[in-house]
Amino acid sequence: MDKDDELAQHLTNQLNTPLDWPDGGELDAAHVARIAAAAACDVSHAQAANGHLVDLFAALPLPGTPDGREFWRALGRAGGDAALYIVPANAGGPFFDYLINGNEAGIAGRVLSFLEALTDGERDAVAELIGSALDVLGGARYLGNLWLRDAETTAWHVVLASRRRHDTAEDRERFLEAWRNA
């Protein structure tokens, strides 16, 4: 971090904290700022991916409403056994409450399991159903396929970010050393 860095300017100008404060300390304000910035970026990325996953489901008919009941029944028929991973009756009432309690990867894992278990025919039927339920201009199958691809990519981001949280410094060093030696 140099003195022209935006975070450094904020620390020195707004918080009146010199980057090398306290003098002679091993952990100074610049180190703390780097740690805070790294932690904030990691958490923000995971929360954004989780929020996007929720937004994708929020675009679908809501369970418990007349349209939602029919949609989710039709999704169960179209998706076969794979749909059991995500249909509200089987996923449990607090499906999205798990996100609040820190079990982001569990929901993302269910989405990935659902998509992996779909046959090609089921995927086409699910895409058509989802696309026709979305209130967006365009062909139903095309829009449904976009929804499925977006859900898959977003769920993968969530799972990958969750996995990264458990990496240790030794894991990262082993990774870097393996690539250096390749």
WOZI-V382807 format. One record per run of one state. SS is the DSSP state (hx for helix, st for strand, lp for the rest). FROM is the first residue (numbers start at 1). LEN is the number of residues. Records with the same first field share a line. If there is no record, write none. Layout:
# WOZI-V382807
SS: FROM-LEN ; FROM-LEN
This chain:
# WOZI-V382807
lp: 1-5 ; 15-14 ; 59-7 ; 86-2 ; 92-5 ; 101-3 ; 118-2 ; 134-6 ; 165-4 ; 182-1
hx: 6-9 ; 29-30 ; 66-20 ; 88-4 ; 97-4 ; 104-14 ; 120-14 ; 140-25 ; 169-13
